[in-house]
Amino acid sequence: MERRTIGAGALAVGAVGLGCMPMSWAYSGSRQRGDESLRAVHRALDLGSTLLDTADMYGPFTNELLIGRVLKERRAEAFVSTKVGLLVGEQHVVANGRPGYVRRACDASLRRLQTDVIDLYQLHRADPEVPVEETWGAMADLVRAGKVRALGLCAVGARGGRRSGTGLHDATLRQLRRVQQVFPVSAVQAELSVWSPEALEALLPWCAAHGVGFLAAMPLGNGFLTGTLTPGEGFEPDDVRARHPRFTAEMMAANQPVVAGLRRVARRHGEQVTPAQVALAWTLAQGRHVVPVPGAKRERWVTENASAAAVSLTPDDLTELSLLPPARGSWD
């Protein structure tokens, strides 16, 4: 697989990463099977999808434990990315950016992952009660201590980042400018896909201008862009899509033209090319500093996603995809 670099430190990873969250968190709990997920991670490494993206909150903790079982055998082949800054309670998630907590959380992640060093340690969310510079400074100390190789920042969510008269990623850009004064940012993780292209406006250009890698989260639109979901089929109560405004039966039907456009482009590239692969190829085409991190928990989907790195979209393809209708949600 093609290799891409993250940040000024030139950290090399496969062009398509693996989002490990669905194996333990947020999607259809009844379909989460540890052995199946382990096979999926091994398959990803076999195919060159070396970036394994996890977080201590996924599970919580169980996702890191699962990845640690693979790393125990294949640490040298993997690029490990995990996150800190969010605590999961019974019915809520809260931020914790206190330096002491960051240090303890890193040590705990290292133990669960069965490794001596984390390749990319990302701040999941800034704590509103703690200056972000203090949190970032504690993370920088972990780099100096040899426990972490590089630091990354996850974008503020859409609800938290949007205010009247501001851009979607303005809050994230303000955070980036602040933490960059403390210690270099190697990567930014934010949603980017055919149906959520907002990062192209300001966030992606900022990363390109500053030599920062961009990890494209949810490049398959929470599964919608694969074309395998049926409007009205419904989701399990613990599935995040059960409460997502784009995943009501009405909105899934209304957004079918997006999938139809991906299918049209896929057909031009051969019978074996899928809408999901075109969606990932579109993300890869947005810049050499972009690494999509599609979530998957089965070998079949890992294999399909990795193969997207070989799909080369033409200028006409990219123009057609840029003209697809914008995605609609139940708020529209």
N, C-alpha and C positions, 0 to 999 in steps of 0.2 A: 504494500500500500504506500501511496505517496506520504511523505513526511512533511509536517509543518512545524514551525517554531512558535513558542510562546514567550513573548517579552524579550527585553534586551539581553537577557541571559541565554537566549537561543536554546531553550528547553525543547527538545525534539519529541514530537508525538505523532501517532498516526493521524491522517487527515480527518478521519471519522472516529469519534470517541464513543464511549458507552456510558449512558446514564443509568446508574444502578438503583435509583430510588424505587422504581416499580416493583423490584424484587421483594421489598419489605414495607412499602409505605405508599399511601395515597391512591392506589389503584386496585380495585377488585381483590380484597383480601382472601377470598375463597380460592383464588387462582394462583396464590403465591406458594411456590413449592421450592424448598431449599435446594434439593438435589438438581432440579431442573435449572435453577438459577446458577448454580455452580458450573454446570455444563455450559451455560451461556457465556459466563465470564471466561472460561477456558477457551471457548470458541473464538471469542473476541480477540484474545491474545494470539491465538493461532493465525488469525487473519490480519494482524497488524493494527487492530484497534486498541492501542496501548493505553490511552487515557481512560482510567476508571474513575468516574465521578460519584462520590458518595457524600455523606454528612453524618455527624453524630446524632442529629435529630431524627434521621430516617429509621423508624422502628418504634421508639428511639433505640439507638445503639446496635440493633440487630443487623442492620445493613453493613456497618463496619465489621462486625464479627464475621459475617458471611464472606466479605471481600478478603478478610484476613486469612481465611482458610485457603484461598487461592494464592495469596501473596506468600504464604509459608513455603509454597512449592516453586513459585515463579516470580519472585520479587524483582529479579533483574530485568524481566521482560515488560514490566508494568510501569506506568506513570500514574502515581496515586494522587488524587485530588480529593480532599475532604474539607469540611467547613466547620466553623465555630460561631457561636453568638446567639443561638436560639435554644430555649428550653421548652420542652413539651410537658404540659400538665394534663389533667383529666379532660378539660374542655377548652383549653386555650394554649397558645404559644406566646412566650414572652422573650424579649431580648435580654441578654446579659453580656455586657462588654467590659466588665471590671477586669483589670489586668490580672489579678490573682486567679480569677475564674478561667481566663484564657490559658494561663499556664497549666492549671490542673486539667482542663479539658484536652489540651494537646497531649499531655502525658497519657491520659485515658485513651485517646484515639490511637496513639502509637501502640499501646498494649492490645487493643482490640484488633488493629490491623496487622499485628505481628511483624512490625517493621521498626527500624531504628530512625527512619527519616520519612517525612511527608514531602512529596515533590512540590505540591501546590496547596497552601493553606489559605482558605478563603473566608473572609468575613461575611457570614450569611446575612446578617442585618446589623446595622449600627444600633447601639443602645441609646435611646433618647436621654437617659439619665447620666451618661458618661460621654465626655468629649471624645469624638472619634479618634482624635490624635493619641489619646491615652491607650485606647484599645489597640490601635495600629502599632504604637510603640512597643506594647507587650508582644505583639506578633513579630515585630522586627527583632526583638530580643531572642525569640525562638530560632530565627534564622542564624543569628550570631552564635547561638549555642549549638548549632548543627542539627537541630531537631526538625527543621523545615528548610527547604531549598528556595522557595519563592512564595510571594504573597499575591492573593487575588481578592477582588471585591465583587460581591453579588449586587446587581442593580436593585434599587428600591422598587418594590412592587408597584403595579399600575395605580392602585388605590392610594398608596402612600405617596407616590411621586407626582400625581396630577393635582394641580391647584388651578383655579381660574386664571387664565391668561398666561400659563406657563406650559412649557413642553413636558412631555411624558417623562423624560430622563433628566430634567433640570436638577432634581434633588441628587441624583447619582453623580452628575457632573460636578456639583458643588463638593460632594464628599471626596471625589477623586482628586480634585485640586487641593483639598486640605491634606489628605493622607500622603499625597505625592511629595509634600514638603517634609515628611517624616522619614519615609522609606519608599523605594521604588515599587510601583504597582506592576506586576508582571502580566496579570490577566484580569479581565472583566467578564462576568457571566451575566447574560441577560437574554430574555426571550427574543428569538428572531426566527421568522418563518415566512412563507408565502402569504399566510393570512394574518401575520403580526409583524409587519416590516418596520415598525416605528423606530427601531434602533438605527436604521439607515440614515435618519435625519441628522442626528448630532452625535450619538454615542459611538457608533462605529467609526466615523471620521476622527473623533478625538483619540480613539485607540490607535488608529493608523498613524496619526500625527505624532504620537508619543511612544511609538514602538511597543505598544501593549497588545497582547493577544486577546482575542475575543472568543469566548466559549458560548456558542449559540444554544441556549436552552430551549427545550420544546420545539425543535425544528420540524417536527411532524404534527404540530398543532394538537398535542395531547391525544394523538392517534387519529384525529379526523382526516388528516391529509393522506393517510394510507389508503383511504377508500374502502376500508373493511368494516366500518361502523354503519349500522342501519338506523335511520331516524325512527325514534319511538321505541327502540328496543329496550331502553332504560339501562340504568347502572345500579350497582350495589350501593347501599347507603353510605359505606365508608369510602366510596370512590369520589375523588374531588370533582369529577365531571357531573355528578348528580346535582351539584350546586352551581355549576358553571353556566353563565348566561348564553354561551354559544352552543350548549349541548341540550337545550330543550328540544323536544321533537320538532317544533315549529322552526327553530333556528337552524337545526341540522338540515332540514329540508331546504330552507332558504339558501344555505351555503353550499349546496351541491354543485353549482356552477364552478366553484373553486376546484373541486375534485375533478370535475369534467375537463377543465383546462389542463390539469396535470396529466390526465389520461391521454388527451390529444397529443401532448408533447411526448409522452412515454411511447405511444405507438410509432412515432417517427424514428425512435431509436431501437426498435426491435420488439418482438413479442415477449421477450423475457424481462424487459424493463418495466418497472412498476411506478405508479404515482408516487409512492414513498421515496423511491430512488431519485425521481425528478425533483421532488421537494428538497431532498438533501443536496442534490447537485446544485440547485439554485442557491442554497445557503453557502456552499463551498465557493461558488462563483462571486460572492460578494467581497472577496479579498483574501490574499494569501495569509493574512493573520487570523482568519476565521476558522474555527474548528467546531463543527456541529457535534452536539452530545445527545443523540436520541436515546430515550429510555427504552429498555427492552429487558425481558426476563426469559426469553426462549431462544434456543439456538437458531431456529428458523429466521426470526426477525433480526438477530444479530448478523447473520450471514447476508441477508438482504440489505441491511443498512451499510455494511462494510463495502458491498459491491457498488454502492452509489459513488464511491470515489473514482470509479472507472467510467462514469457517465459524463461525457463532455457536452454541455449545452452550447448551442450555436447562438450568435447574436439575435437571430430571429426567434429562437426559443425564449430567450431572456426577455425580449420585447413583448412577446405574447403573454408571458407570465406576469409581466409588470402591468398589463392591461386587464388582468382578471378583476372582477368586481370585488370591492372591499368586503371583508367578513362582517357579518352582522351578529349582534348579540341581542338578548331579550330587552336590553335597555334602549335599543334603537327605535 
